[in-house]
Amino acid sequence: MIQIVEHTAAESPCAIGAALAATGHPVRVCRVWAGERVPDTVDGMVALVVLDGPPSVRARAAQLALLRAALEAEVPMLGIGTGARLLALAADGGAGNRSHVPHDEDDVRVLHIGPSAWGLRFTPVPHADGVYGRFAALVADRAERTTTRAFFTRRAAGWDERFTHNGPRYAAAARRMELRSGQRVLDVGCGTGRVPPALRDQVGPGGVVAGIDLTAAMLTAAARQGRGGQGHLLLADACRLPVGAGAVDGVFSAGLLNHLPDPRRALGEWARVTAPDGVLLLFHPSGHAERAARHGRPLAPDDPLTEDNLLPALRATGWHPACYEDAPHHFLLRAVRRAD
């Protein structure tokens, strides 16, 4: 969902609204001038746009809080006029070390804050469509990643407390990789880093362990728990790993594959970075079929974790399935990288 904040009826979304609607994502307008409340969180947002116009004192505080949350989660943002000034204030208020780099683009004053936030100092008339089009393209390109970051960023600090009881089960699953001393292993979608200690136990001090996650707040939480000492913590996309071909001996991933927009692409990328005879282990602390039943829904025919879908996808991407378990209390898949 694309959220637009409108301060006055005279400053409607118009051209930027049309450019964003063309991305195919639903557009929601919050009319603060009519008394509508600004959202409390960025959950579900793929973009945030704040238009020009005078906000009330109450609306201003709520918008600053929302903008800071969006900056932390790297939600693409565009502020116009008043929106740009609020964006700059939000960044100055502790949303992180982000530089403000103003420069002129086709006579439109643009303020860049971090990797995905733009501010237009004045409501532009000429040349604005180029800026709007580029922003819409950014939103469309990052939509899936943005949704993930928006969901996990505000939950990262309390994630371990919610799922402390699952720690031993993750460790037991990691041991089923049967890694050897000195080997190299990735935990893709590592979250707060519960699994790297168990992987370190297997590969020993001479091995290499790296936890990879898309959400910076999750890696920050892992570092605060002292888990950075168990291995490297890397910010990266699961489908674009910053690792060379055949560089690792194993990939562990828990609760991630079925949430990715293209699971087969992820399996192919994980195969690319894994050496021949390396191991892939997919895990979840509750059974896949059992989770669906618990939520009162049948397994969808195209669900990527069903045996009929997952095993052919593994074979097509260079893996040999060795074990498939969809038990009442866990889901586990173990596969071995085929030699090309």
Phi and psi in degrees as a GROMACS rama.xvg file:
@    title "Ramachandran Plot"
@    xaxis  label "Phi"
@    yaxis  label "Psi"
@TYPE xy
-100.375  122.334  ILE-2
-100.658  126.135  GLN-3
-115.826  132.223  ILE-4
-106.512  121.941  VAL-5
-113.656  121.016  GLU-6
-87.609  -25.8959  HIS-7
-149.807  148.469  THR-8
-62.252  -23.6216  ALA-9
-74.749  -19.5047  ALA-10
-112.071  78.5509  GLU-11
-89.5601  165.316  SER-12
-60.1278  -38.9819  PRO-13
45.182  -115.721  CYS-14
-64.321  -43.1291  ALA-15
-66.0479  -35.6862  ILE-16
-63.2201  -40.4608  GLY-17
-66.5273  -41.8869  ALA-18
-63.1773  -40.4962  ALA-19
-73.2313  -37.3496  LEU-20
-61.0358  -31.3406  ALA-21
-66.9488  -14.9972  ALA-22
-72.094  -16.0743  THR-23
91.8349  -3.84204  GLY-24
-90.332  142.282  HIS-25
-63.0195  143.646  PRO-26
-111.486  127.323  VAL-27
-116.793  131.607  ARG-28
-109.081  125.167  VAL-29
-98.9223  111.749  CYS-30
-93.9386  86.3306  ARG-31
-65.0001  -26.4437  VAL-32
-66.3088  -20.0346  TRP-33
-100.052  10.1494  ALA-34
90.2792  5.45145  GLY-35
-73.5969  142.483  GLU-36
-83.069  138.892  ARG-37
-69.134  139.561  VAL-38
-56.1175  149.764  PRO-39
-80.881  -25.4315  ASP-40
-136.799  169.347  THR-41
-97.7109  11.2034  VAL-42
-53.8065  129.655  ASP-43
83.2953  -6.11098  GLY-44
-84.4076  138.36  MET-45
-108.63  -8.61059  VAL-46
-164.995  155.514  ALA-47
-135.277  127.015  LEU-48
-124.617  128.103  VAL-49
-117.026  119.763  VAL-50
-86.861  177.01  LEU-51
-76.8925  164.024  ASP-52
122.907  158.542  GLY-53
-80.5957  113.936  PRO-54
-81.2928  151.276  PRO-55
-70.0313  164.644  SER-56
-59.8023  -42.9259  VAL-57
-65.3526  -45.5899  ARG-58
-66.0147  -34.1243  ALA-59
-62.0297  -44.9838  ARG-60
-63.9957  -41.8248  ALA-61
-66.3135  -38.3089  ALA-62
-69.2465  -38.9093  GLN-63
-60.7346  -41.7537  LEU-64
-62.6228  -42.0197  ALA-65
-67.0704  -41.8018  LEU-66
-64.1396  -39.3048  LEU-67
-64.3818  -40.884  ARG-68
-63.7215  -39.8307  ALA-69
-67.8954  -38.5685  ALA-70
-61.888  -43.3724  LEU-71
-63.3081  -38.0157  GLU-72
-88.3408  0.79292  ALA-73
58.2099  39.5716  GLU-74
-73.7867  128.792  VAL-75
-57.2529  130.508  PRO-76
-132.224  146.849  MET-77
-134.66  121.599  LEU-78
-111.587  134.515  GLY-79
-119.356  124.582  ILE-80
61.8913  -113.419  GLY-81
-56.5221  -38.4916  THR-82
-59.7768  -38.3086  GLY-83
-66.1044  -40.4817  ALA-84
-66.819  -39.671  ARG-85
-64.5731  -38.1446  LEU-86
-62.9811  -43.5062  LEU-87
-64.1435  -40.3797  ALA-88
-63.9719  -40.7713  LEU-89
-62.5486  -41.9767  ALA-90
-65.6307  -37.537  ALA-91
-71.6902  -14.5048  ASP-92
-92.3095  19.2709  GLY-93
104.505  22.492  GLY-94
-81.8284  2.99658  ALA-95
130.224  173.342  GLY-96
-84.4195  91.8723  ASN-97
-124.076  132.262  ARG-98
-86.1197  147.043  SER-99
-102.885  114.521  HIS-100
-120.227  89.8378  VAL-101
-79.623  140.99  PRO-102
-158.671  163.899  HIS-103
-91.7761  131.93  ASP-104
-126.452  108.676  GLU-105
52.12  43.7435  ASP-106
70.1437  9.62737  ASP-107
-104.488  122.518  VAL-108
-74.4456  120.359  ARG-109
-122.149  136.763  VAL-110
-116.523  120.701  LEU-111
-99.7904  129.774  HIS-112
-127.569  107.209  ILE-113
70.2803  -165.252  GLY-114
-79.6913  -13.8871  PRO-115
-143.991  13.6635  SER-116
-118.134  127.113  ALA-117
-123.283  143.035  TRP-118
-127.507  129.16  GLY-119
-98.9641  116.47  LEU-120
-61.982  -33.6445  ARG-121
-129.964  151.542  PHE-122
-63.0909  110.058  THR-123
-85.753  145.428  PRO-124
-107.972  -61.8226  VAL-125
-75.4869  145.551  PRO-126
70.0564  0.498628  HIS-127
-67.7179  -33.0283  ALA-128
-59.1026  -33.8738  ASP-129
-64.4819  -42.3099  GLY-130
-65.6294  -45.2152  VAL-131
-62.1469  -42.3828  TYR-132
-63.7351  -40.4654  GLY-133
-67.3347  -37.8629  ARG-134
-66.082  -42.7895  PHE-135
-61.6311  -37.8296  ALA-136
-65.5268  -39.3588  ALA-137
-61.0227  -44.4606  LEU-138
-60.4367  -47.3026  VAL-139
-64.0262  -40.6071  ALA-140
-67.0786  -33.2554  ASP-141
-103.285  6.62012  ARG-142
-54.851  -49.1256  ALA-143
-64.1191  -44.6232  GLU-144
-65.4859  -37.8113  ARG-145
-63.2069  -44.1752  THR-146
-59.872  -42.8674  THR-147
-62.8689  -49.3813  THR-148
-62.8586  -40.3552  ARG-149
-62.0819  -38.3559  ALA-150
-70.338  -47.2383  PHE-151
-84.586  -23.9883  PHE-152
-59.3019  -49.4083  THR-153
-78.3387  -9.28111  ARG-154
-100.457  -8.32101  ARG-155
-61.0118  -43.8697  ALA-156
-61.0483  -34.2304  ALA-157
-103.506  9.96344  GLY-158
-62.3028  -47.2566  TRP-159
-61.8055  -40.2487  ASP-160
-62.0938  -33.9487  GLU-161
-70.7258  -31.6861  ARG-162
-125.595  29.251  PHE-163
-56.7438  -37.939  THR-164
-64.966  -18.1548  HIS-165
-87.6199  -7.42065  ASN-166
-51.914  -51.4906  GLY-167
-61.3423  -30.5848  PRO-168
-72.1195  -37.1719  ARG-169
-63.838  -42.2948  TYR-170
-63.0735  -41.287  ALA-171
-64.6093  -39.2528  ALA-172
-64.8413  -42.5629  ALA-173
-59.7277  -36.7553  ALA-174
-64.4306  -24.4606  ARG-175
-73.7427  -4.80774  ARG-176
-70.561  -26.2241  MET-177
57.8595  48.5176  GLU-178
-74.3784  161.212  LEU-179
-114.113  160.45  ARG-180
-56.5878  134.817  SER-181
88.994  -4.60975  GLY-182
-80.3107  171.481  GLN-183
-119.382  132.18  ARG-184
-142.634  145.602  VAL-185
-111.627  142.348  LEU-186
-109.053  102.324  ASP-187
-91.671  123.654  VAL-188
78.722  46.4761  GLY-189
-72.7727  -15.8953  CYS-190
58.8416  -126.843  GLY-191
-87.2662  10.8245  THR-192
80.3968  37.9705  GLY-193
-73.2993  -28.6224  ARG-194
-89.1229  -34.5273  VAL-195
-48.817  -37.4504  PRO-196
-59.7499  -38.8961  PRO-197
-69.988  -34.6979  ALA-198
-68.97  -38.5416  LEU-199
-61.7135  -38.2143  ARG-200
-57.5081  -33.8355  ASP-201
-80.3529  -44.0115  GLN-202
-88.1543  -13.3663  VAL-203
71.9028  -179.427  GLY-204
-65.6836  -21.8318  PRO-205
-86.877  -7.65608  GLY-206
-87.9407  178.553  GLY-207
-124.565  127.576  VAL-208
-123.514  132.544  VAL-209
-134.515  130.566  ALA-210
-101.658  129.613  GLY-211
-120.853  131.385  ILE-212
-146.521  156.18  ASP-213
-85.9232  -17.9336  LEU-214
-107.788  115.888  THR-215
-60.0156  -36.1838  ALA-216
-63.1985  -33.6236  ALA-217
-66.1403  -42.945  MET-218
-67.5123  -34.5451  LEU-219
-62.6421  -42.9097  THR-220
-63.2759  -38.8992  ALA-221
-62.7815  -42.5534  ALA-222
-64.9005  -38.3155  ALA-223
-66.1073  -27.4039  ARG-224
-81.8977  0.266474  GLN-225
80.4029  13.7028  GLY-226
-83.9671  -10.3288  ARG-227
-62.8926  -23.716  GLY-228
-73.2931  -14.8108  GLY-229
-87.3984  -11.843  GLN-230
173.017  177.364  GLY-231
-75.4512  144.908  HIS-232
-114.07  118.662  LEU-233
-122.398  134.545  LEU-234
-89.9538  113.044  LEU-235
-163.284  162.376  ALA-236
-83.8466  135.88  ASP-237
-61.7612  -23.1895  ALA-238
-97.8207  0.859624  CYS-239
-140.48  71.4299  ARG-240
-76.0258  137.489  LEU-241
-82.7666  53.3257  PRO-242
-135.714  141.2  VAL-243
-72.9232  164.644  GLY-244
-63.1395  132.568  ALA-245
65.5309  23.3559  GLY-246
-83.3407  -17.393  ALA-247
-124.296  163.076  VAL-248
-103.319  -5.19718  ASP-249
-167.441  151.431  GLY-250
-130.637  124.61  VAL-251
-109.119  138.905  PHE-252
-150.706  126.52  SER-253
-117.182  124.837  ALA-254
62.7324  29.4753  GLY-255
-115.725  -45.6256  LEU-256
-54.627  -44.4995  LEU-257
-74.3739  -5.37113  ASN-258
-100.084  -3.15656  HIS-259
-83.9155  147.165  LEU-260
-65.9419  -26.9494  PRO-261
-138.731  82.4732  ASP-262
-57.4872  -37.9837  PRO-263
-66.048  -36.986  ARG-264
-61.9565  -40.0575  ARG-265
-63.4344  -44.4894  ALA-266
-60.7065  -39.2006  LEU-267
-65.397  -40.2725  GLY-268
-66.203  -40.0673  GLU-269
-67.1201  -34.6144  TRP-270
-67.3446  -37.8326  ALA-271
-57.6231  -42.2229  ARG-272
-85.736  -5.20681  VAL-273
-101.238  134.241  THR-274
-71.2682  156.527  ALA-275
-52.7568  138.659  PRO-276
72.859  5.11223  ASP-277
-70.5003  166.546  GLY-278
-115.82  139.958  VAL-279
-114.082  131.217  LEU-280
-130.888  119.68  LEU-281
-104.1  137.704  LEU-282
-145.139  150.671  PHE-283
-149.479  140.029  HIS-284
-74.2448  3.56169  PRO-285
-135.028  152.168  SER-286
-64.5062  145.37  GLY-287
-64.3378  -50.8352  HIS-288
-64.8672  -36.8338  ALA-289
-65.2784  -38.7108  GLU-290
-63.7837  -41.5861  ARG-291
-62.4863  -43.9346  ALA-292
-64.1531  -37.9505  ALA-293
-63.8812  -30.9841  ARG-294
-91.9888  7.79324  HIS-295
71.4015  31.5024  GLY-296
-136.943  149.565  ARG-297
-78.6309  164.154  PRO-298
-68.0167  129.82  LEU-299
-71.0531  144.704  ALA-300
-58.3264  -30.0668  PRO-301
-98.5227  13.4259  ASP-302
-60.57  124.631  ASP-303
-68.9169  -14.2057  PRO-304
-97.1473  -4.4369  LEU-305
-67.8341  151.83  THR-306
-58.8354  -40.5628  GLU-307
-66.6209  -25.5599  ASP-308
-95.5176  -41.9426  ASN-309
-70.6586  -44.8933  LEU-310
-63.5669  -44.8865  LEU-311
-63.0974  -36.5507  PRO-312
-64.4052  -38.7461  ALA-313
-63.4265  -47.4439  LEU-314
-62.7467  -37.3499  ARG-315
-70.714  -19.8397  ALA-316
-108.38  11.1855  THR-317
102.421  14.5888  GLY-318
-112.694  148.964  TRP-319
-108.233  110.645  HIS-320
-64.5844  129.146  PRO-321
-111.657  -25.9772  ALA-322
-156.765  129.328  CYS-323
-130.115  117.274  TYR-324
-128.867  115.693  GLU-325
-116.853  75.1962  ASP-326
-88.4955  168.062  ALA-327
-58.6916  -30.3981  PRO-328
-117.322  10.1984  HIS-329
-169.671  156.824  HIS-330
-117.795  132.286  PHE-331
-148.377  131.765  LEU-332
-128.639  128.262  LEU-333
-119.585  129.282  ARG-334
-136.268  158.149  ALA-335
-119.279  137.055  VAL-336
-70.5337  122.867  ARG-337
-73.1614  148.171  ARG-338
-76.9161  133.169  ALA-339
